[in-house]
Structure formats: C-alpha cells, structure tokens
Amino acid sequence: MSSPSRPGRWLLLLAWLSFAAEVVIIGTGGAVRLTGSGLGCSEWPLCTPESLFPTEELGIHGVIEFGNRTLTGVVGVLALAVLALTLLHVGARRELRRTAWFAAGGIAGGAVAYLIADALGAPGFVAFAAVALLSVIAAAVAALRTIVDRRDLVLLAFVVVGGVVAQALVGGITVLTGLNPFIVGFHYVSSVVLVMVTSAYLVRAYERPGPREWAVPAWFATLTYATAAALALTLAFGVLTTANGPHSGDADVIRTGFDASVLAHVHAIPGYVLAALLAVLVGAGAILRLPTLRWSLALLVTVVVQVAVGVYQAREALPPLAVGIHMVLAALTAAAMTVVVLRLKRPGSPAPEPEVRSGLGATAVAAG
C-alpha cells in the first residue's frame, strides 16, 4: 500500500492552531503565575468548593486562573481534532472507532475512579485524569499495532492528546500541593515538550513520507545534538532559577531554597555556550549550503533576543512582563531547535519504477 500524500488543508490548519494554542497557554500560564493568581481558584476542577466558575469575591485572580483552565479545554479539543483527522487521513477508520470506544471507556472508568477516590477522601480529579491518561495510552498502543502508513503522524498526534490529559493532571496536583515549585516547574517543562511535539508534527506533515536519509555531514549532526543538549541545560537551569525567584504564583507562597541570584549566573553559562554553538551551525550551514541554515539562523536570532531579555530582567529585578516574554520565547526556541534537528535528515529518493516493456520486446525478454 502506498503512503498517503501530504495531509489536507483542514488537518494542516488544525495542526497549526494546535501548535499556536500550546504556545499561547504557556503565556497564559505565565500570566497566572506572574500576577499571583496561582491559587485564584482554590479547588480543582471546580474553582471553589461550591462553584465551577470564579466568584466575585475571588476578583481578577480568579478570572485569570479560570481563563487559563478554559484554554486547556481549547487545547484539548484541537488535539483531539488533529488526532481524528490524522486517523482519517491514513485511512484508519476502524482505529478511529476503536479510539472513540477507548475514550468512552476512559471517561466512564474515570468517573468511577473519581467517586471511589472522593468517598475515600482522596482527590477525585487526580484519579479521573489518571484513568483517562491510561485509556489514551491503551488506544495509542492498539492503533499503532495495526497502522502502517504515516505512523509518525499518528504517534505524534496521540502524544499530544496524552500530554494534554497529563497536563490537566499535573495542573490539579499543582493546586492541591499549594504551588509546589518543583511541580510548577515540571508543569512548564511539560508544556514546552508539547510545543516541541506539535512543531515536530508540522515538520513531518509537510514532508514526503517514507525512509529518510542524512542531509548533513556526520560532524554537523553531532554538533547539532550538542547544541540541543546546551539548550536543554539552559532551559533546566532557567526553570530552576525561576522556581527560586520572587514570582511564586501567590502572595502567600514564600519560596526558600537555592539562591536565585547565583542560579541566574549558572543559567547564563549554557546560554552563552548555546549562542556560540549556533553561530558555528549558521556559519557552517551557509558555507556548505545545508538545509538547516534557515532554521538555524532563526534559532540564533531567537536566542540572541532571549539573552537580551534575560540580561534586562536580571538588571531590572525581574519585571513580570519581561519574565513572561522570556518564558514564551523559551518555548519558541525549543520549537525551532526541534525543526533544526529534524532537518538533519530528508526524505530518501523514491525507488525507481520497474521498467515495463510491451509487445514483442517483452516476449523476447521473457523467452530469454
């Protein structure tokens, strides 16, 4: 069976919207934290013990927190739409029906788990989300066992759906733990990973399916992976620095731990290494005319802007707007790095069609 062609415009549009929503929710999540609205809603999934929606007493903090929760629903709907259209695109209608049954089973099982946990005095929503996440994983395993064409797109679409469910679970735990800095940091890192996955989906959706081959020299690929490692370290220390900074997400949550000023200097070291490595990648890409050049250049520009924003916020005592911009740019930097890494390979040359002869020539060849 031949592999499906490029996805249709509706699937591509939804994939772009899914990517944009993952970036936007990082911005709104940052707004929740930077405005001290992390506990604007004291419960999860309800906003208060008596109401799903924020009450007048909660003020602007409740509105900001509830707005971020609402956007989570939008992200989830887009992820489900991309998954459904991807399964239709590869002709996996039976797998789509099976996935719908898994979803229904996950909701029903989650409801039972919620009631049991609530009766035992445990967080019901955590039990519900855990069962829902298991159903997504089971559906993905079942579908990928039978799907042959464009398994890369199917897998990435399932990862996004599972990631959204997992993010809802982590978000609930964040509230229940009173904005534990490690949980908050993990919540952000998970959001960045989803931005990377949605960007990977877009890259693969625009490429011809089939085997892939290296498009760059081996030393360049190794240097690119080293650059990606430097970016990972920069992000990790950035999250750790922010976790020990003044923006805890709530005025009553006081953080103690590592010295944020020292961590800021540690965070800068891999950042400068990252910028230097990217300069080498851009220079080598320009000289060798490699397919990674355009995205390497875009990545370098983003990192330079990030460095400038980082220096500014450090000198100005971490103004909330600058911190928020820094958070969103970090996600876009990770997305651009994902594209650069995927551009190290390109679709292989299609196998030549066997020559078909007709008439007396074909008869003579067969006889020979």
C-alpha positions in Angstrom: 0.0 0.0 0.0 1.4 3.4 -0.9 1.7 6.0 1.8 -0.8 8.8 1.9 0.1 12.1 0.4 0.5 15.4 2.4 -2.4 16.0 4.8 -5.2 18.1 3.6 -5.5 21.8 4.3 -8.0 21.3 7.2 -5.7 19.0 9.0 -2.8 21.3 8.5 -4.8 24.3 9.7 -5.8 22.4 12.8 -2.2 21.3 13.4 -1.1 24.9 13.2 -3.8 26.0 15.6 -2.8 23.2 18.0 0.8 24.4 17.9 -0.3 28.1 18.4 -2.6 27.1 21.3 0.2 25.2 23.0 2.4 28.4 22.8 -0.4 30.7 24.0 -1.2 28.5 27.0 2.4 28.9 28.2 1.8 32.7 28.0 -1.5 32.5 30.0 0.1 30.1 32.4 2.9 32.6 32.9 0.3 35.3 33.5 -1.3 33.2 36.2 2.0 32.9 38.0 3.3 36.4 37.4 0.1 38.1 38.6 -0.1 36.0 41.8 -3.2 34.2 40.5 -1.9 30.6 41.0 -4.5 30.0 43.8 -7.1 32.3 42.2 -9.2 29.1 42.2 -8.7 27.2 45.4 -10.1 23.9 44.0 -9.7 21.6 41.0 -11.5 21.1 38.7 -14.0 23.3 40.5 -12.9 26.9 41.1 -14.3 26.9 44.6 -15.9 24.1 46.7 -19.3 25.3 45.6 -18.8 26.7 42.1 -17.1 25.7 38.8 -16.7 29.4 37.9 -14.9 32.1 39.8 -17.0 34.1 42.2 -17.0 37.9 42.6 -15.0 37.5 45.9 -12.1 36.0 44.0 -11.6 39.1 42.0 -9.2 39.4 39.0 -7.1 36.5 40.2 -9.9 34.1 39.9 -10.7 35.3 36.4 -7.1 34.9 35.3 -6.7 31.4 36.7 -10.1 30.3 35.3 -9.2 31.7 31.9 -6.1 29.6 31.8 -8.1 26.5 32.7 -10.6 27.3 30.0 -7.8 27.5 27.4 -6.8 24.0 28.5 -10.1 22.8 27.1 -9.5 24.5 23.8 -6.1 22.9 23.6 -7.6 19.5 24.3 -10.3 19.9 21.6 -7.7 20.9 19.0 -5.5 17.9 19.9 -8.5 15.5 19.6 -9.5 17.1 16.2 -5.9 16.7 14.9 -5.8 13.0 16.1 -9.2 12.2 14.5 -8.3 13.8 11.1 -4.9 12.1 11.2 -6.5 8.7 11.6 -8.9 9.5 8.7 -6.0 10.8 6.6 -4.2 7.4 6.9 -7.4 5.5 6.2 -7.6 4.1 9.8 -11.4 4.4 10.2 -11.6 1.2 12.3 -8.8 2.5 14.6 -10.7 5.8 14.9 -13.8 4.0 16.1 -11.7 1.9 18.4 -10.1 5.1 19.8 -13.6 6.5 20.4 -14.5 3.4 22.4 -11.3 3.8 24.5 -12.2 7.4 25.1 -15.7 6.5 26.3 -14.3 3.7 28.5 -11.7 6.1 29.9 -14.4 8.7 30.8 -16.6 6.0 32.4 -13.7 4.4 34.2 -12.5 7.8 35.3 -15.9 8.7 36.7 -15.9 5.5 38.8 -12.4 6.2 40.0 -13.5 9.8 40.9 -16.4 8.5 43.0 -14.2 5.9 44.8 -11.4 8.4 45.5 -13.8 11.1 46.7 -15.5 8.6 49.0 -12.1 7.7 50.5 -11.2 11.4 50.9 -8.6 11.4 48.1 -8.5 13.9 45.2 -11.1 12.6 42.8 -10.0 14.5 39.8 -6.5 13.1 40.1 -8.0 9.6 39.9 -10.2 10.6 37.0 -7.3 12.1 35.0 -5.0 9.1 35.7 -7.6 6.7 34.3 -8.2 8.9 31.3 -4.4 9.1 30.6 -4.2 5.2 30.8 -7.0 5.0 28.2 -5.2 7.3 25.8 -2.0 5.2 26.1 -4.0 2.0 25.6 -5.7 3.5 22.5 -2.4 4.6 21.1 -0.8 1.1 21.5 -3.8 -0.5 19.9 -3.9 1.8 16.9 -0.1 1.8 16.2 -0.1 -2.0 16.2 -2.3 -2.1 13.0 -1.5 1.2 11.3 1.3 1.1 8.7 1.1 4.4 6.8 2.3 7.6 8.4 2.7 6.1 11.8 4.9 9.1 12.7 2.0 11.5 12.4 -0.4 9.1 14.3 2.1 8.7 17.1 2.8 12.4 17.5 -1.0 13.1 17.5 -1.5 10.6 20.2 1.4 12.1 22.3 -0.2 15.5 22.1 -3.6 14.2 23.3 -2.0 12.2 26.1 0.2 15.2 27.0 -2.9 17.5 27.4 -4.5 15.0 29.7 -1.3 14.6 31.7 -1.0 18.4 31.9 -4.5 18.6 33.3 -3.5 16.0 35.9 -0.3 18.0 36.8 -2.3 21.2 36.9 -4.6 19.7 39.5 -1.7 18.4 41.6 -0.1 21.9 41.4 -3.1 23.5 43.0 -3.5 20.7 45.6 0.1 21.0 46.6 -0.1 24.7 47.2 2.1 25.6 44.1 5.0 23.3 44.9 7.9 24.9 42.9 9.0 21.5 41.5 5.5 20.6 40.3 5.2 24.1 38.8 8.5 23.7 37.1 7.5 20.3 35.7 4.2 21.8 34.5 6.1 24.4 32.5 8.7 21.9 31.1 5.8 19.6 30.0 4.2 22.5 28.2 7.4 23.2 26.3 7.6 19.5 25.4 4.1 19.7 23.9 5.2 22.7 21.9 8.1 20.7 20.5 5.8 17.7 19.7 3.3 19.9 17.8 6.1 21.5 15.9 7.5 18.1 15.0 4.1 17.1 13.7 4.1 20.1 11.4 7.6 19.4 10.1 6.7 15.7 9.3 3.3 16.6 7.8 4.9 18.8 5.1 7.5 16.2 4.2 7.2 13.3 1.8 6.6 10.0 3.8 9.0 7.1 3.6 12.5 6.3 4.6 14.8 9.2 5.5 18.5 9.8 4.8 21.1 12.1 6.2 21.2 15.6 4.7 24.2 16.9 6.5 27.8 15.6 7.4 28.1 13.4 10.4 30.2 16.0 12.3 27.5 18.7 11.7 24.8 16.3 13.1 26.9 15.7 16.2 27.4 19.4 16.7 23.7 20.0 16.3 22.9 17.4 19.0 25.4 19.1 21.3 23.7 22.4 20.7 20.3 20.8 21.6 21.9 19.5 24.8 23.1 23.0 25.6 19.6 24.3 25.1 18.2 21.6 27.4 20.6 22.6 30.1 19.8 26.3 29.6 16.0 25.6 30.0 16.6 23.3 33.0 18.6 25.9 34.9 16.2 28.6 33.8 13.3 26.7 35.3 15.3 26.1 38.5 16.2 29.8 38.7 12.6 30.9 38.2 11.4 28.4 40.8 13.6 30.1 43.4 12.7 33.6 42.3 10.1 36.1 43.6 7.2 35.0 41.3 5.8 32.1 43.2 2.3 32.4 41.8 0.7 33.6 45.0 1.5 36.3 47.5 1.2 33.9 50.4 3.5 31.3 48.9 7.1 32.2 50.1 9.8 30.1 48.5 13.1 29.1 50.1 15.9 27.0 48.7 18.7 27.8 46.3 20.0 31.4 45.9 18.2 32.7 42.8 20.9 35.3 42.1 23.6 32.5 41.9 21.4 30.3 39.8 20.9 33.2 37.3 24.6 33.2 36.6 24.7 29.4 36.3 21.7 29.6 34.0 23.6 32.1 31.8 26.6 29.8 31.2 24.9 27.2 29.0 23.0 30.1 27.3 26.2 31.7 26.1 27.5 28.3 25.0 24.3 27.8 23.1 24.7 31.1 21.3 28.3 30.3 20.3 27.4 26.8 19.0 24.5 28.2 17.0 26.8 30.8 15.4 29.0 27.9 14.3 26.0 26.0 12.9 24.9 29.0 10.9 28.3 29.7 9.5 28.8 26.0 8.5 25.3 25.8 7.1 25.9 28.9 5.0 29.3 27.7 3.7 28.0 24.1 2.9 24.5 25.3 1.9 22.8 22.9 4.3 19.0 22.6 4.6 19.2 23.5 8.2 20.5 27.0 7.5 17.3 29.0 7.6 16.0 27.5 10.8 19.5 27.6 12.5 19.5 31.3 11.7 16.0 31.8 13.1 17.1 29.9 16.2 20.2 32.1 16.6 18.2 35.3 16.4 15.7 33.9 19.0 18.5 33.0 21.3 20.1 36.4 21.0 16.8 38.1 21.8 16.5 35.7 24.8 19.9 36.7 26.1 18.9 40.3 25.8 15.6 39.8 27.6 17.4 37.7 30.3 20.0 40.4 30.9 17.3 43.1 31.1 15.1 41.2 33.6 18.1 40.4 35.8 19.1 44.1 35.9 15.6 45.3 36.5 14.7 42.9 39.4 12.6 40.5 37.2 9.7 42.6 36.0 6.7 40.3 35.4 6.2 41.2 31.7 9.8 40.5 30.8 9.7 37.2 32.7 6.6 36.2 30.7 8.2 37.1 27.4 11.2 35.1 28.4 9.0 32.0 29.1 7.2 32.2 25.8 10.5 32.8 23.8 12.0 29.7 25.5 9.2 27.6 24.2 9.6 29.0 20.7 13.4 28.4 20.9 12.7 24.8 21.8 10.3 24.5 18.8 12.9 26.0 16.4 15.5 23.6 17.8 13.2 20.7 17.1 12.9 21.8 13.5 16.7 22.1 13.1 17.2 18.6 14.4 14.5 17.1 12.1 16.1 18.9 9.2 19.3 16.9 9.7 17.5 14.2 7.6 15.4 14.4 4.5 13.1 12.0 2.7 15.0 9.5 0.8 14.9 9.3 -3.0 11.9 7.3 -4.1 12.7 3.9 -5.6 12.7 3.9 -9.4 9.7 2.3 -11.0 10.4 -1.1 -12.7 10.7 -0.7 -16.5 7.7 -2.2 -18.2 8.2 -3.4 -21.8 5.4 -4.3 -24.1 4.8 -6.1 -27.3 7.5 -8.3 -28.9 10.2 -6.8 -26.8 8.6 -8.1 -23.6 8.0 -11.5 -25.2 11.7 -11.7 -26.2 12.9 -10.7 -22.7 10.6 -13.4 -21.2 11.9 -16.0 -23.6 15.5 -15.1 -23.0 
